[in-house]
Amino acid sequence: MTHTRYAFIKANWHADIVDQALAGFTEIIPAEQVDVFDVPGAFEMPLLARDLAETGRYGAVAAAAFVVDGGIYRHDFVAQAVVDGLMRASLDSGVPVLSVSLTPHQYQETDHHNAIYRAHFVEKGREAARAALMVGKARASLAA
């Protein structure tokens, strides 16, 4: 079965940066084929990704977040839990769940860093769209 719909989950923390991943994604896959879902933060993405994947409506689910060291919690723990959860959602559902979740080693909320990460998220969104299409094609050839 060829899917023509894709789900895209965006974490709202640093939305000005994270939203750029959707912009890149829809440069490759038309926006009309993408259902967009917002969640408060990265930690909420895996559960929704699993639920969306299990609907059978989507050829792939992409999830985007920017997890930075806010000085209050272990951001590396959160990032690892999110990526593990997204992989588990993919393996449990049988639908590709793609991570556009980045955790920079060095981030300062400056115009310079924000510009760098906005541009980087556009490219990561493009990469996720290409991956969604490529994995879909490869899986379709297995069924043929």
Backbone as CSV, one residue per row, in Angstrom:
resi,resn,N_x,N_y,N_z,CA_x,CA_y,CA_z,C_x,C_y,C_z
1,MET,0.839,-1.191,0.000,0.000,0.000,0.000,0.881,1.250,0.000
2,THR,0.642,2.142,-0.924,1.385,3.385,-0.988,0.631,4.459,-0.224
3,HIS,1.318,5.072,0.717,0.719,6.143,1.512,1.068,7.483,0.892
4,THR,0.116,8.344,0.863,0.376,9.682,0.345,0.225,10.740,1.435
5,ARG,0.067,10.295,2.676,-0.046,11.233,3.794,1.097,10.980,4.766
6,TYR,1.508,12.061,5.393,2.593,12.009,6.364,2.192,12.836,7.576
7,ALA,2.645,12.412,8.743,2.397,13.175,9.968,3.695,13.870,10.371
8,PHE,3.565,15.080,10.872,4.716,15.849,11.326,4.391,16.417,12.699
9,ILE,5.163,16.008,13.703,4.973,16.473,15.086,6.038,17.521,15.394
10,LYS,5.598,18.647,15.986,6.526,19.706,16.354,6.421,20.000,17.844
11,ALA,7.559,20.014,18.513,7.598,20.451,19.907,7.576,21.981,19.918
12,ASN,6.825,22.562,20.849,6.659,24.015,20.872,7.810,24.783,21.527
13,TRP,8.671,24.119,22.285,9.835,24.814,22.832,10.724,25.229,21.668
14,HIS,11.135,26.463,21.626,11.961,27.008,20.545,11.258,26.856,19.195
15,ALA,9.964,27.140,19.173,9.151,26.962,17.963,9.710,27.717,16.767
16,ASP,10.312,28.880,16.993,10.868,29.647,15.875,11.962,28.878,15.147
17,ILE,12.641,27.992,15.853,13.680,27.141,15.256,13.060,25.842,14.751
18,VAL,12.282,25.179,15.584,11.703,23.871,15.248,10.791,23.952,14.028
19,ASP,10.027,25.024,13.900,9.113,25.180,12.766,9.849,25.135,11.425
20,GLN,11.116,25.463,11.436,11.895,25.440,10.193,12.044,24.018,9.645
21,ALA,11.981,23.016,10.510,12.049,21.626,10.041,10.825,21.302,9.188
22,LEU,9.669,21.786,9.598,8.459,21.585,8.800,8.595,22.300,7.454
23,ALA,9.168,23.479,7.458,9.379,24.212,6.198,10.238,23.388,5.247
24,GLY,11.309,22.801,5.751,12.160,21.961,4.916,11.455,20.702,4.458
25,PHE,10.697,20.083,5.342,9.954,18.855,5.034,8.980,19.103,3.883
26,THR,8.286,20.238,3.953,7.269,20.522,2.926,7.874,21.098,1.645
27,GLU,9.172,21.309,1.593,9.839,21.601,0.323,9.922,20.329,-0.523
28,ILE,9.929,19.175,0.135,10.082,17.880,-0.538,8.742,17.168,-0.675
29,ILE,7.971,17.159,0.389,6.643,16.536,0.398,5.624,17.671,0.480
30,PRO,4.688,17.747,-0.477,3.741,18.872,-0.487,2.969,19.008,0.830
31,ALA,2.790,20.240,1.261,2.100,20.526,2.521,0.708,19.910,2.567
32,GLU,0.063,19.770,1.416,-1.276,19.184,1.370,-1.275,17.713,1.793
33,GLN,-0.107,17.087,1.797,0.013,15.679,2.173,0.501,15.505,3.608
34,VAL,0.648,16.608,4.334,1.243,16.564,5.676,0.241,17.056,6.708
35,ASP,-0.040,16.205,7.695,-0.849,16.600,8.847,0.111,17.001,9.960
36,VAL,-0.087,18.191,10.512,0.836,18.750,11.498,0.204,18.700,12.885
37,PHE,1.011,18.280,13.854,0.572,18.162,15.244,1.585,18.865,16.135
38,ASP,1.091,19.704,17.042,1.954,20.394,18.002,1.848,19.723,19.357
39,VAL,2.983,19.634,20.036,3.035,19.125,21.405,3.830,20.126,22.243
40,PRO,3.659,20.096,23.563,4.354,21.076,24.398,5.880,21.005,24.273
41,GLY,6.435,19.805,24.361,7.882,19.652,24.311,8.263,18.310,23.710
42,ALA,9.552,18.055,23.675,10.078,16.841,23.052,9.590,15.573,23.735
43,PHE,9.468,15.611,25.038,9.122,14.413,25.798,7.748,13.866,25.421
44,GLU,6.881,14.714,24.907,5.531,14.288,24.535,5.448,13.687,23.129
45,MET,6.511,13.745,22.369,6.468,13.297,20.975,6.330,11.778,20.790
46,PRO,7.055,10.935,21.505,6.982,9.495,21.207,5.588,8.881,21.332
47,LEU,4.846,9.256,22.338,3.504,8.691,22.514,2.598,9.083,21.351
48,LEU,2.607,10.347,20.979,1.788,10.791,19.856,2.274,10.147,18.555
49,ALA,3.584,10.033,18.390,4.131,9.386,17.188,3.624,7.950,17.074
50,ARG,3.642,7.235,18.182,3.142,5.861,18.166,1.662,5.821,17.808
51,ASP,0.877,6.692,18.452,-0.566,6.721,18.191,-0.863,7.052,16.725
52,LEU,-0.154,8.014,16.170,-0.349,8.384,14.772,0.064,7.244,13.838
53,ALA,1.186,6.630,14.120,1.667,5.524,13.287,0.675,4.367,13.292
54,GLU,0.110,4.090,14.446,-0.804,2.950,14.564,-2.149,3.174,13.870
55,THR,-2.446,4.411,13.455,-3.699,4.646,12.736,-3.682,4.012,11.354
56,GLY,-2.501,3.789,10.798,-2.390,3.244,9.453,-2.598,4.267,8.361
57,ARG,-2.775,5.533,8.736,-3.022,6.596,7.753,-1.768,7.170,7.117
58,TYR,-0.611,6.931,7.758,0.591,7.656,7.360,1.681,6.726,6.855
59,GLY,2.356,7.199,5.812,3.509,6.482,5.301,4.702,6.629,6.217
60,ALA,4.748,7.715,6.961,5.813,7.964,7.940,5.347,9.075,8.873
61,VAL,5.991,9.109,10.020,5.759,10.157,11.007,7.112,10.799,11.283
62,ALA,7.192,12.106,11.190,8.414,12.833,11.532,8.152,13.620,12.815
63,ALA,9.162,13.701,13.659,9.022,14.413,14.931,10.213,15.345,15.128
64,ALA,9.931,16.624,15.353,10.980,17.631,15.444,10.978,18.318,16.808
65,ALA,12.185,18.429,17.378,12.348,19.129,18.653,13.774,19.655,18.749
66,PHE,13.944,20.658,19.571,15.243,21.258,19.845,15.431,21.187,21.355
67,VAL,16.262,20.273,21.801,16.453,20.028,23.236,17.784,20.651,23.643
68,VAL,17.705,21.698,24.444,18.920,22.411,24.837,19.112,22.359,26.349
69,ASP,20.327,22.626,26.748,20.676,22.650,28.163,20.147,23.939,28.769
70,GLY,19.043,23.803,29.522,18.462,24.970,30.170,19.001,25.191,31.566
71,GLY,19.934,24.346,31.990,20.544,24.497,33.294,19.724,23.938,34.435
72,ILE,18.526,23.451,34.157,17.650,22.960,35.213,17.591,21.444,35.227
73,TYR,17.604,20.820,34.064,17.472,19.369,33.973,18.550,18.817,33.052
74,ARG,18.665,17.523,33.052,19.644,16.866,32.200,19.089,16.751,30.784
75,HIS,19.410,17.698,29.944,18.879,17.704,28.584,19.316,16.482,27.787
76,ASP,20.503,15.956,28.085,20.960,14.772,27.362,20.091,13.560,27.699
77,PHE,19.602,13.481,28.934,18.688,12.404,29.324,17.374,12.527,28.561
78,VAL,16.847,13.727,28.485,15.593,13.954,27.769,15.771,13.593,26.295
79,ALA,16.840,14.063,25.684,17.078,13.793,24.269,17.181,12.288,24.003
80,GLN,17.900,11.569,24.837,18.050,10.127,24.646,16.713,9.412,24.827
81,ALA,15.945,9.813,25.821,14.631,9.199,26.045,13.713,9.433,24.850
82,VAL,13.765,10.616,24.273,12.914,10.948,23.130,13.295,10.105,21.918
83,VAL,14.573,10.053,21.601,15.012,9.279,20.434,14.712,7.794,20.631
84,ASP,14.949,7.275,21.824,14.603,5.873,22.107,13.103,5.636,21.947
85,GLY,12.300,6.570,22.444,10.848,6.440,22.337,10.366,6.488,20.898
86,LEU,10.970,7.354,20.089,10.588,7.426,18.684,10.948,6.140,17.947
87,MET,12.122,5.584,18.251,12.514,4.318,17.623,11.564,3.199,18.046
88,ARG,11.223,3.178,19.312,10.287,2.151,19.784,8.927,2.297,19.107
89,ALA,8.456,3.523,18.939,7.177,3.754,18.254,7.240,3.206,16.835
90,SER,8.360,3.401,16.176,8.528,2.900,14.816,8.531,1.380,14.785
91,LEU,9.315,0.773,15.645,9.414,-0.688,15.654,8.104,-1.335,16.090
92,ASP,7.425,-0.748,17.066,6.159,-1.311,17.551,5.033,-1.178,16.526
93,SER,5.038,-0.098,15.772,3.939,0.160,14.829,4.218,-0.363,13.424
94,GLY,5.484,-0.545,13.093,5.837,-0.939,11.737,5.797,0.212,10.745
95,VAL,5.701,1.436,11.235,5.673,2.635,10.399,6.939,3.438,10.705
96,PRO,7.623,3.930,9.684,8.813,4.740,9.948,8.478,5.981,10.788
97,VAL,9.194,6.133,11.881,9.091,7.332,12.716,10.472,7.975,12.683
98,LEU,10.541,9.150,12.122,11.811,9.810,11.849,12.059,10.944,12.845
99,SER,13.269,11.015,13.332,13.623,12.034,14.311,14.314,13.215,13.644
100,VAL,13.783,14.385,13.922,14.424,15.642,13.561,14.670,16.363,14.891
101,SER,15.120,15.589,15.862,15.334,16.099,17.212,16.820,16.327,17.416
102,LEU,17.176,17.563,17.671,18.579,17.915,17.813,18.882,18.400,19.219
103,THR,20.069,18.031,19.681,20.553,18.427,20.997,21.971,18.960,20.829
104,PRO,22.116,20.253,20.639,23.459,20.793,20.412,24.306,20.763,21.682
105,HIS,25.597,20.580,21.474,26.520,20.637,22.610,26.683,22.071,23.096
106,GLN,26.653,22.986,22.167,26.819,24.394,22.497,25.676,25.183,21.897
107,TYR,24.858,25.783,22.731,23.801,26.655,22.239,23.651,27.824,23.188
108,GLN,23.641,28.996,22.601,23.358,30.214,23.350,22.262,30.937,22.596
109,GLU,21.336,31.486,23.313,20.209,32.146,22.675,20.636,33.517,22.159
110,THR,21.415,33.467,21.088,21.878,34.680,20.421,21.347,34.674,18.994
111,ASP,21.339,35.814,18.360,20.894,35.890,16.965,21.734,34.976,16.081
112,HIS,23.029,34.937,16.344,23.942,34.104,15.547,23.583,32.624,15.666
113,HIS,23.471,32.120,16.880,23.135,30.707,17.067,21.734,30.392,16.544
114,ASN,20.787,31.268,16.780,19.430,31.029,16.296,19.396,30.929,14.774
115,ALA,20.134,31.780,14.095,20.189,31.725,12.628,20.813,30.415,12.154
116,ILE,21.868,29.991,12.803,22.526,28.720,12.435,21.553,27.565,12.589
117,TYR,20.866,27.486,13.721,19.978,26.357,13.971,18.697,26.422,13.148
118,ARG,18.217,27.607,12.835,17.061,27.701,11.930,17.413,27.100,10.567
119,ALA,18.551,27.472,10.041,18.989,26.935,8.744,19.227,25.432,8.837
120,HIS,19.803,24.996,9.929,20.072,23.563,10.102,18.761,22.762,10.166
121,PHE,17.768,23.300,10.829,16.485,22.599,10.921,15.790,22.511,9.562
122,VAL,15.941,23.517,8.716,15.377,23.427,7.367,15.998,22.222,6.665
123,GLU,17.306,22.106,6.715,17.979,20.982,6.049,17.589,19.649,6.683
124,LYS,17.488,19.598,8.000,17.092,18.342,8.656,15.663,17.963,8.276
125,GLY,14.794,18.940,8.075,13.440,18.663,7.611,13.448,18.060,6.215
126,ARG,14.281,18.619,5.336,14.423,18.060,3.984,14.909,16.611,4.058
127,GLU,15.920,16.384,4.898,16.470,15.030,5.044,15.409,14.048,5.541
128,ALA,14.581,14.480,6.476,13.519,13.603,6.994,12.513,13.280,5.896
129,ALA,12.161,14.258,5.071,11.221,14.019,3.969,11.823,13.031,2.968
130,ARG,13.082,13.224,2.625,13.737,12.289,1.693,13.775,10.890,2.289
131,ALA,14.061,10.804,3.569,14.100,9.498,4.241,12.722,8.847,4.233
132,ALA,11.682,9.623,4.487,10.313,9.086,4.474,9.987,8.492,3.112
133,LEU,10.339,9.206,2.063,10.068,8.726,0.710,10.914,7.500,0.364
134,MET,12.178,7.537,0.745,13.087,6.436,0.422,12.700,5.150,1.160
135,VAL,12.393,5.275,2.441,12.016,4.105,3.221,10.681,3.560,2.711
136,GLY,9.756,4.445,2.374,8.478,4.006,1.807,8.661,3.235,0.521
137,LYS,9.523,3.735,-0.327,9.805,3.057,-1.608,10.451,1.687,-1.370
138,ALA,11.407,1.635,-0.461,12.083,0.370,-0.164,11.112,-0.648,0.411
139,ARG,10.241,-0.204,1.293,9.271,-1.129,1.900,8.231,-1.579,0.879
140,ALA,7.859,-0.695,-0.042,6.908,-1.072,-1.094,7.510,-2.128,-2.007
141,SER,8.813,-2.033,-2.272,9.459,-3.024,-3.150,9.513,-4.400,-2.463
142,LEU,9.529,-4.430,-1.145,9.501,-5.702,-0.413,8.142,-6.394,-0.575
143,ALA,7.102,-5.572,-0.654,5.742,-6.116,-0.760,5.415,-6.572,-2.186
144,ALA,6.187,-6.084,-3.147,5.900,-6.415,-4.554,6.355,-7.814,-4.932
